Amino acid sequence: MLGKQSRKSFDKISIMKTNKKNLKKIKPIIFQEKEVRRIWDEKKEEWYFSVIDIVSILTEQIDFKKAKSYWTTLKKRLKDEGSQLVTDCDQLKLKSADGKFYLTDVADTRTIFRLVQSIPSKKAEPFKLWLAKVGNERINEIYDPEIAINRAIKTYQRKGYDEKWINQRLKSIEIRKELTDEWNKRGVTKDVEYAILTNEILKSWSEMNTQEYKKFKGLKKDSLKDNMTNLELVLNMLAETSTTEISKTEKPQNFNENKKVAKKGGTIAKKAKIELEKKLKRKILKGKN
């Protein structure tokens, strides 16, 4: 079923699977004493904002139903004009005034800027300046990746990870990036294909796919790599690095050939795992997170 999803739909599912406990911790941001609800997409590192909240601000509608009615009318007009703006909006669950979560139209920063231009409002310019400020941290990270790295380090430190593990985790991100760059060169472009190849690598060395591995560690929505031990991270890094280097040598021409390469890369790490377990006389994979 997932294979039939578009890239956009795949990302949407990813956001909707966000842990509700984390959602409750995301407080709305304030523009001129008005709340704007939002949700964070960890994969894209992008905020998604409530369209209704923004429409309410720009049209100065206190009544939620009137703001919703305005947005419904505007959506129809934009669709009739052939605007891509409505297509770029998603529907995700956000917390409502009654404390419950309901499907709500949301959009990323870029789409919100376009939305603001479609609504005549004296608050348009101050709102755009405010929105640019809200997203400034992410924009700065694009031009200076070191900011993002330092932010990641601080996040892991707050969560209680030790320095050795943090260094391993950051290295694993670098290795993963090299692998995905290589896959792109070999024609792998869809998220679902990335997921399949990643599972192939993981299963080849650990004998578990991503879901099985997460179940083994008692995880649900949390990141698998963020819950790996140093040794597990090292083995996965070996598997991904091996896959990258083999791919550079063999130059796979299609998805099936990429799968074979992924399996070869994972098998190298499996051999290392078996050999190390013999020396240590214990299993390397840990069920704890």
C-alpha positions as CSV (number, residue, x, y, z in Angstrom):
1,M,0.0,0.0,0.0
2,L,2.8,2.4,0.9
3,G,4.5,1.9,-2.4
4,K,1.5,3.5,-4.1
5,Q,1.8,6.6,-2.0
6,S,3.2,9.8,-3.5
7,R,6.3,11.4,-1.9
8,K,4.0,14.0,-0.4
9,S,1.6,11.4,1.0
10,F,4.5,9.5,2.5
11,D,5.8,12.6,4.3
12,K,2.2,13.3,5.5
13,I,1.9,9.8,7.0
14,S,5.3,10.4,8.7
15,I,4.1,13.6,10.4
16,M,0.7,12.1,11.4
17,K,2.6,9.3,13.2
18,T,4.2,11.8,15.6
19,N,3.8,10.9,19.3
20,K,0.8,12.6,20.8
21,K,2.8,13.3,24.0
22,N,5.2,15.3,21.9
23,L,2.3,17.1,20.2
24,K,1.0,18.2,23.5
25,K,4.3,19.7,24.4
26,I,4.3,21.9,21.2
27,K,2.8,25.1,22.4
28,P,1.2,27.6,20.0
29,I,3.3,30.6,19.0
30,I,1.9,34.1,19.5
31,F,1.4,36.9,17.0
32,Q,0.0,40.0,18.4
33,E,-1.8,38.1,21.2
34,K,-3.2,35.6,18.8
35,E,-2.3,31.9,18.9
36,V,-0.9,30.1,15.9
37,R,-0.9,26.3,16.3
38,R,1.9,24.3,14.6
39,I,3.4,20.9,14.3
40,W,7.0,19.9,13.7
41,D,8.0,17.5,10.9
42,E,11.3,15.9,12.2
43,K,12.1,14.4,8.8
44,K,11.9,17.6,6.8
45,E,12.9,19.8,9.8
46,E,10.0,22.0,8.9
47,W,7.2,23.7,10.9
48,Y,3.6,23.2,9.6
49,F,1.2,26.0,10.7
50,S,-2.6,26.0,11.1
51,V,-4.1,27.8,8.1
52,I,-7.3,28.6,9.9
53,D,-5.3,30.4,12.7
54,I,-3.5,32.5,10.2
55,V,-6.6,33.3,8.2
56,S,-8.3,34.4,11.4
57,I,-5.4,36.8,12.1
58,L,-5.2,38.3,8.6
59,T,-9.0,38.7,8.3
60,E,-9.3,39.8,11.9
61,Q,-12.0,37.3,12.5
62,I,-12.4,36.4,16.2
63,D,-15.1,33.8,15.4
64,F,-13.6,30.5,14.3
65,K,-16.6,29.6,12.2
66,K,-16.3,32.8,10.2
67,A,-12.6,32.3,9.6
68,K,-13.3,28.8,8.5
69,S,-16.0,30.0,6.1
70,Y,-13.5,32.6,4.7
71,W,-10.9,29.9,4.1
72,T,-13.4,27.6,2.4
73,T,-14.5,30.3,0.0
74,L,-10.8,31.3,-0.7
75,K,-9.9,27.7,-1.3
76,K,-12.6,27.3,-3.9
77,R,-11.5,30.5,-5.7
78,L,-7.8,29.5,-5.6
79,K,-8.8,26.1,-7.1
80,D,-10.8,27.7,-9.8
81,E,-7.8,29.9,-10.7
82,G,-5.6,26.8,-10.9
83,S,-3.5,27.8,-7.9
84,Q,-1.0,25.2,-6.5
85,L,-1.4,26.7,-3.0
86,V,-4.4,24.6,-2.0
87,T,-2.7,21.4,-3.2
88,D,0.4,22.3,-1.1
89,C,-1.7,22.3,2.1
90,D,-2.1,19.1,4.2
91,Q,-4.6,18.0,6.8
92,L,-3.1,17.0,10.1
93,K,-4.3,16.7,13.7
94,L,-3.8,19.7,15.9
95,K,-5.1,20.4,19.4
96,S,-8.3,22.4,19.5
97,A,-9.8,24.7,22.1
98,D,-11.7,21.7,23.7
99,G,-8.4,19.9,24.2
100,K,-9.1,17.3,21.6
101,F,-7.2,16.7,18.3
102,Y,-8.9,17.3,15.0
103,L,-7.8,17.2,11.4
104,T,-6.9,20.8,10.4
105,D,-5.5,22.4,7.3
106,V,-1.8,23.1,7.7
107,A,1.0,24.4,5.5
108,D,4.8,24.9,5.6
109,T,6.4,28.3,5.8
110,R,6.9,28.7,2.1
111,T,3.2,28.0,1.4
112,I,2.0,30.3,4.2
113,F,4.0,33.2,2.6
114,R,2.0,32.5,-0.6
115,L,-1.2,32.3,1.4
116,V,-0.6,35.7,3.0
117,Q,-0.2,37.3,-0.5
118,S,-3.7,35.9,-1.4
119,I,-5.5,37.7,1.5
120,P,-5.9,41.5,1.5
121,S,-4.9,42.5,5.0
122,K,-3.1,45.4,6.7
123,K,-1.5,42.8,8.9
124,A,0.1,41.0,5.9
125,E,3.5,42.7,6.1
126,P,4.0,42.5,9.9
127,F,2.8,38.9,9.8
128,K,5.4,38.1,7.1
129,L,8.2,39.7,9.1
130,W,7.1,37.7,12.2
131,L,6.9,34.5,10.2
132,A,10.4,35.1,8.8
133,K,11.7,35.6,12.3
134,V,10.0,32.4,13.5
135,G,11.7,30.4,10.7
136,N,15.0,32.4,11.0
137,E,16.8,29.7,13.0
138,R,16.1,27.1,10.3
139,I,17.1,29.5,7.5
140,N,20.4,30.2,9.3
141,E,21.1,26.5,9.5
142,I,20.8,26.2,5.7
143,Y,23.7,28.7,5.2
144,D,25.7,27.5,8.2
145,P,25.2,23.7,8.9
146,E,27.4,24.0,12.0
147,I,24.4,25.7,13.7
148,A,22.3,22.6,13.1
149,I,25.1,20.3,14.3
150,N,25.5,22.3,17.5
151,R,21.7,22.2,18.0
152,A,21.7,18.4,17.6
153,I,24.5,18.0,20.1
154,K,22.7,20.1,22.7
155,T,19.5,18.2,22.1
156,Y,21.2,14.8,22.7
157,Q,23.0,16.2,25.8
158,R,19.7,17.4,27.3
159,K,18.4,13.8,26.7
160,G,21.3,12.4,28.7
161,Y,23.4,10.8,26.0
162,D,27.2,10.7,26.7
163,E,29.7,12.4,24.5
164,K,31.0,9.2,22.9
165,W,27.6,8.1,21.8
166,I,26.8,11.6,20.5
167,N,30.0,11.6,18.3
168,Q,29.0,8.2,16.9
169,R,25.5,9.3,16.2
170,L,26.7,12.4,14.3
171,K,29.1,10.3,12.3
172,S,26.3,7.9,11.4
173,I,24.3,10.9,10.0
174,E,27.3,11.8,7.8
175,I,27.6,8.2,6.6
176,R,23.9,8.0,5.9
177,K,24.1,11.2,3.9
178,E,26.9,9.8,1.7
179,L,24.8,6.7,1.2
180,T,21.6,8.6,0.1
181,D,23.7,10.7,-2.2
182,E,25.1,7.6,-3.8
183,W,21.5,6.2,-4.1
184,N,20.4,9.4,-5.8
185,K,23.2,8.9,-8.4
186,R,21.9,5.4,-9.0
187,G,18.3,6.5,-9.7
188,V,16.8,6.0,-6.2
189,T,14.6,9.0,-5.6
190,K,11.4,7.8,-3.8
191,D,11.1,7.7,-0.1
192,V,9.5,4.3,-0.2
193,E,12.6,3.0,-2.1
194,Y,14.9,4.5,0.5
195,A,12.8,2.7,3.2
196,I,13.1,-0.7,1.3
197,L,16.8,-0.4,0.8
198,T,17.4,0.7,4.4
199,N,15.4,-2.4,5.5
200,E,17.5,-4.6,3.2
201,I,20.7,-3.3,4.8
202,L,19.4,-3.6,8.4
203,K,17.9,-7.0,7.9
204,S,21.1,-8.3,6.3
205,W,23.3,-7.5,9.3
206,S,20.8,-7.6,12.3
207,E,18.4,-10.2,10.9
208,M,15.6,-7.8,11.7
209,N,13.8,-5.2,9.6
210,T,13.2,-1.7,11.0
211,Q,9.8,-2.6,12.5
212,E,11.1,-5.8,14.0
213,Y,14.1,-4.1,15.4
214,K,12.0,-1.3,17.0
215,K,9.7,-4.0,18.5
216,F,12.8,-5.8,19.9
217,K,13.7,-2.6,21.6
218,G,10.2,-1.8,22.8
219,L,9.9,1.3,20.6
220,K,6.8,2.7,18.9
221,K,7.3,6.1,17.3
222,D,10.9,6.8,18.5
223,S,14.0,6.9,16.3
224,L,15.7,3.5,16.1
225,K,19.2,4.9,15.7
226,D,18.6,7.2,18.7
227,N,18.1,4.0,20.7
228,M,21.0,2.0,19.4
229,T,24.1,1.3,21.5
230,N,27.6,2.4,20.4
231,L,28.3,-1.1,19.0
232,E,24.9,-1.3,17.2
233,L,25.6,2.2,15.6
234,V,29.1,1.1,14.5
235,L,27.8,-2.1,12.9
236,N,25.0,-0.1,11.1
237,M,27.6,2.5,10.0
238,L,29.8,-0.4,8.6
239,A,26.8,-1.8,6.7
240,E,25.9,1.6,5.2
241,T,29.5,2.5,4.4
242,S,30.1,-0.9,2.8
243,T,26.9,-0.4,0.7
244,T,28.1,3.0,-0.5
245,E,31.6,1.8,-1.5
246,I,30.2,-1.4,-3.3
247,S,27.7,0.8,-5.1
248,K,30.5,3.1,-6.3
249,T,32.3,0.1,-7.6
250,E,29.4,-1.9,-9.1
251,K,27.4,1.1,-10.3
252,P,23.9,-0.6,-10.1
253,Q,21.6,0.5,-12.9
254,N,18.1,-0.2,-11.4
255,F,16.3,-0.6,-8.1
256,N,16.7,-4.4,-8.0
257,E,20.4,-4.1,-8.5
258,N,20.5,-1.5,-5.7
259,K,18.8,-4.0,-3.4
260,K,21.5,-6.6,-4.2
261,V,24.2,-4.1,-3.3
262,A,22.4,-3.2,-0.1
263,K,22.3,-6.8,0.9
264,K,26.0,-7.2,0.2
265,G,26.8,-4.2,2.4
266,G,24.7,-5.5,5.2
267,T,26.2,-8.9,5.0
268,I,29.7,-7.5,5.6
269,A,28.5,-6.0,8.9
270,K,26.8,-9.3,9.8
271,K,30.1,-11.2,9.4
272,A,31.7,-8.6,11.7
273,K,28.9,-9.0,14.2
274,I,29.2,-12.8,14.3
275,E,33.0,-12.6,14.7
276,L,32.7,-10.0,17.5
277,E,30.1,-12.0,19.3
278,K,32.3,-15.0,19.3
279,K,35.1,-13.0,20.9
280,L,32.9,-11.3,23.4
281,K,30.9,-14.5,24.1
282,R,27.7,-12.5,24.2
283,K,25.0,-11.1,21.9
284,I,25.7,-7.5,20.7
285,L,22.1,-6.4,20.0
286,K,20.4,-5.0,23.1
287,G,16.7,-5.2,23.7
288,K,16.8,-2.0,25.8
289,N,16.4,1.4,24.3
